[in-house]
Structure formats: C-alpha cells, structure tokens
Amino acid sequence: MVKDFLRRNLLLIACIAGVHFSAWFIFYDIEERSRPVMDLPISVSPAGSVAADINIKYFRGYNLQLVFDREGHSVEEIRRDIGTAFFIGRDKYLDGEQNYPWRERYLKNIEEYKNKKTGVPLTVRWQMFSADPYELVCQGEIETAGTIYWHPKEVFRSVPYFCSMLRYSMLPDGKYHFSAEIVKDTPELSGYKTRIRLSPSLAPDEFFISRGIGYLLIGTEIILLLVLVFKGYKYIKSRPT
C-alpha cells in the first residue's frame, strides 16, 4: 500500500525534495557568504596586536569590527564603557589624502558624529598586504568609540573606513596578510574580553532578497507537505477495509 501511494505521488514527492534542497542551499549560501574571515582575540590593556594570513573568497566590501564580550557586565557598564551612539572616527591616513573621492562626505560625517561620541575611545591601527604580489592594499589608524549593535553575548564597535582606499571599498578575492594593533594601553576596557573581526558585508537587498526567497521556498514546502498528507488521508480512506 505504501509503495503504491509513493508511486502515485512520485512527482509531488520529488517537488518537495527539490524545494527543500533549494531552501537549504540558499540559507547555507547566506551563512557561508557572511561568515567572518578573521576572528582573533586582542588585548586592549596592555595594548596588543594580531597578525593573520586570510583568504578572501568573495569580491565585496568587508567590515572590520571590535567585539566585546558582555559576560559579567551590566547594561549600564556597557553603555558607559563601550558607548551607545556610533562615532564615525577620524583616520589619520585619509586626513592627508586630498584627492580622496569621499573627502567632503568624510569631513561632514566627522562634524555630524563627533558630538555623539560615547564610551571609552580605542585607537586601532591596521595594515593589509596582498600575498602575490606582496604589496600594500589598505591601511588605517582610527579612533573608535560607541557601538553599532548589540548581541545577547557581544557588543560590536565598528572600525570605520576599512579598505576605503580601494575603489568602491571592495576587496578582491585572494590571499592576504592582515595585521592590527591597539595604539595605546586602554585600562578602562581591560575587563572586557575583546576580539577583532573581519566579516563580509552583505548588501541589504542581497541579504533580504535571498532570505525572502528562502522563506518563500519553506512556505511552498509546507504547502506541498500538507497536500501530500491530504492525499495520503484520501488514499487511506479510499482503500477497502
């Protein structure tokens, strides 16, 4: 009886399997494309440094962030130490770049955000070199403050203008050597476990469209499963007792 039912509904079952695989692939692809390419602990007191060889798989923009562990800290402490509003920062390398295409917007951003600066400032210096040929790709030294968003276990602070030296701020795929350091000892933040993280930045439309298609496929799969259950019920009822 079961074999006969499966044979009669083979096309429907194949459609359910195909929709399920397509939804799984979309969500796996989103997770893969948004996975950090570097995530390393860094000491803020004493001022520490990190270095890593990284592999960039996707030609796109990337976000450099400082990540603070929330464990053992109240919301009030985090607001006081890490901050609230995002501060755009000032990059000493961009200050001297007169032909920088975003310079006017960059200076305007500083004026708009400097009064919102909150939390303990933390200055980060970084460099990144391509592996072959070995040459400087981007560098920066910027004072960070404030937060961009909270997670149940972590608080994130942006390191602005990462790779803004590149055209369209896009980092080509390939192998690179990355190094970063905290410029000066910051004992006010010594109680926080701190990491420096480099992650791909998915465009909002890319992220929401992909997830929207994924959820649409899940909904379609549920409907097809209900149809299969209904057909199974009718098949059982039609069988002689």
N, C-alpha and C positions, 0 to 999 in steps of 0.2 A: 504493500500500500504506500509506504513512504517513497520507495523508488519510483512508483508510478506518478506520485504527486510531484516529485522533483523533476521528473522528465517532462511533465506537462508545463512546468513553470521555469524551465531552464533559462529562458531568455530574461525573465524577471530577476532571477537569482544572479545572473551574470551582470545585469544592470546595477543591482545593489552592490555587488563586489566591486564593480568599476567605479561607482560613485564613492564608495568607502575608501578605496585606494587613492582616488584623486584628492579627496578632502585631507587624508593623512599626508599626502605628498605636499600639499600647499602649506599646511601648518608646520611640517618638518622643514620646508624651504624657508619659511619666515624665521623659524628658530635658528636655522643654520646661518642665514644672512645677517642676523642681529647678534650673533654670539661674539663676545669680546675676543680680540686677537691678542690681547695682553692684559693680565690682571695680576699685579705684584704688590706685596706689602712694601711700604716705605716709611721710614722713621721721620717724624717731624721734630723730635727732641730726644737725642741730638739730631741735628739736620742730617738726613740720609740721602742716598742716591740709589738708582736702579739702572740696570742695563740689560737688554734682551735682544735676541735675534727674532724677528717676527716675520710671518708670512701673510701677505695681503692677498686674499683670493678674489676680491670684488673691487672693481674700479668705481669708487664712490667717495663721498665725504666720510670723515671719521671724527668721533668725539673723544677728546681727552678729558678725563674726569678724576677728581679726588673723591674717594668713597670712605666715609667714616662709619664705623660700627656703632649702632645705637645701644648695644647691650650695656646695662649699668648706668645709663644716663636718662634723666627725666627730660620731658619736652622743654621745660624751662631752661635747663642746662644747654640743650642743643640749640635753642633759639639764641641764647646768649653767646655761646662759643662758636658754633658753625654759622649761625645767622639765619635770616629769613629771606629778604628780597635778594634777587640775583644782582651782582655787581659786574659790570662789563669788563672792568680791568683796564690796564694800560700796558702795552707791550713795548719794551724799550727798542726792539728791533724795528717795529713798524713806525715808531716815532721819527726815525731818521729816514724813512722811505718816502721821499717826496712824491714819487711817481706811483705810489700805491693806489690802485684804482678805486678802493673804497675809503680813501683817506678822509674825505669830508664826512661820510657817514660814521666812520670810526670815531672822529673827534666829537661829532654830535652825540653819539652814544655815550661817550665818557661824560659829557656835560649832563646828559639826562639821568644817568645812573649813579654818578658819584655821590649824590646826596642820599641814595638808598643803601649805601654800603653798610653792611651789618656783619657781625661776627668778627672773629679774630682773623686779620689778614694773614695770608700764607703765600709767599712768593715761590714760584716754580720756574725752573729753567730747563729747557729740553732741546734736544737735537735729534735729527733722524737722517741717516745716510742710506742710500741705495747700496745693495750688495755688489751689483755688477752693471755698470762701473761703480766704483766706490766714490760717491760724491754727495755733497750735502743736498738734502731735499727740502728740509724745513727746520726752523729753529725759532725759539722764542724765550722770553723771560717776562713773566707777568705776575702781578699781584692779584690773587684771587680772594674773594670774600662772598658771603651769602650762600644760598642753596638754590638749586634748580628744581629738585623734587625729593620727596621722602618715600621710603620703602619701609615696611614693618620692621626690617632688621638693619637698614642702612640709610644714610643721608648722603645725597650727591651734591657735589660742588663742581661747576664747570671750570675748565681751564680754557678760556676763550682764545679764538684765533689760531687754533691748531691747524697747521697746513694752509693758512690763509696766504702764504707766499706763493702757493701753487695756483695755476689758472683754474678758476671756478672752485677753488679749495677742494679739488678732487684728488685723491691719492690713487695712482695707477697700481694695478696688481703687480706683485713681485715680492722679492725678499729684501728686508731692510734691517738695519741695526738701529735700535732706539735707546736713548739714554736720557735720564732726567734726574734732577736733584732739587731738594729743598734748599733755597738760597741761604736762609739763616735759621738758627735754632728758634723754635716756637714752643716754649714750655707750656703755654696756656692750653695747647691742644695735645699735650703728651698723654692724657688719659684716654684718648681715642685711638683704637686700632685703625690705622689708615692704609688705604690701598690706592694705587694709581692704575687707572683702567683705560684702555683704548678700545672703542667699540665702533662698528659701522653705524652710520646714521641713515635709517630708512626714511625716505621722503614720506610725508603724511599720506599722500594719495596712494603711494606704493603699498604702504602698510595697511591702510583701511580697505583699499580695493581687494587686496589679497585675502585679508581676513573675512571681508564681506562675501567673497566667492566661496571661501572655506565654509562659512556658516550656512550659506545657501545650499551647498552640497550636503551638509549634515542634515538640514531640514528635508531635502529631497530624499535622502537615505531613510529617514524616519518614516516619511510618507510611503515609500516603496515597501518598507518592512511591514507597515500596517496593512497595506494592500495584500502582501504575501500572507499575513496572519489571517486576514479576512477570507482569502481564497482557500486557505487551509481549513478554516472553520466550515466553509460551504462544502468543501470536498468531503470532510468527515461526515457532515450531516447527510450528504447525498449517498453515502455508502450504505448498502443494505445492512441491517442489524442482524 
